[in-house]
């Protein structure tokens, strides 16, 4: 489980990352990363939010995908810039992907945004 300081909970916090952040996509996920260097920013630690729409599947599938992504991102928090906002958007293919495939796709998308080597 992500700690409170690492969670995005409000739509107004998602919007800047979706609009102005760097975007990279794979078969199962699209990541939006916004690095905030402004000293008055509300972001002091990396914050992460998830978007899993109904196109992924029913509530059981959506929650399974969200839980898997949350765990995968938690393992990768250290590689995120200190004051960044990351939004992970699941695509319909994420419903049938294995945990390993989701991890590989997430790593590939994060590397395309320049956060992982």
Residue pairs with C-beta under 8 A, 6 or more apart in sequence:
1 70
1 74
2 48
2 70
2 73
2 74
5 44
5 45
5 47
6 45
6 46
6 47
6 48
6 74
6 77
7 47
7 48
7 49
8 14
8 47
8 48
8 49
8 85
8 87
9 49
13 42
13 47
13 49
13 85
14 49
14 51
14 87
16 34
16 85
17 32
17 33
17 34
17 49
17 85
17 86
17 87
18 32
18 87
20 34
21 32
21 33
21 34
21 85
21 87
22 32
22 33
22 34
22 113
22 114
23 30
23 31
23 32
23 33
23 113
24 30
24 31
24 33
24 108
24 109
24 110
24 112
24 113
25 31
25 91
25 109
26 105
26 106
26 108
26 109
27 91
27 93
27 97
27 105
28 90
28 91
28 93
28 94
28 97
28 101
28 102
28 105
29 69
29 88
29 89
29 90
29 91
29 94
29 102
29 105
29 106
29 109
30 88
30 89
30 91
30 109
31 86
31 87
31 88
31 89
31 106
31 109
31 110
31 113
32 86
32 87
32 89
33 80
33 84
33 85
33 86
33 110
33 113
33 115
34 84
34 85
34 86
35 81
35 83
35 84
36 43
36 83
36 84
36 85
37 83
41 83
43 83
43 84
43 85
44 82
44 83
45 82
45 83
46 77
46 80
46 81
46 82
46 83
46 84
46 85
46 86
47 84
47 85
47 86
48 70
48 73
48 77
48 80
48 85
48 86
48 87
48 88
49 85
49 86
49 87
49 88
50 66
50 69
50 70
50 87
50 88
50 89
50 90
51 87
51 88
51 89
51 90
52 62
52 65
52 66
52 69
52 89
52 90
52 94
53 62
53 90
54 62
55 92
56 62
56 65
56 90
56 91
56 92
56 94
56 95
57 65
57 92
57 95
61 95
62 90
64 95
65 90
65 94
65 95
65 102
66 90
68 99
68 102
69 88
69 90
69 94
69 102
69 106
72 99
72 102
72 103
72 106
73 86
73 88
73 106
76 106
76 107
76 110
76 116
79 110
79 115
79 116
80 86
80 115
81 115
84 115
88 106
94 102
97 105
107 116
110 116
111 117
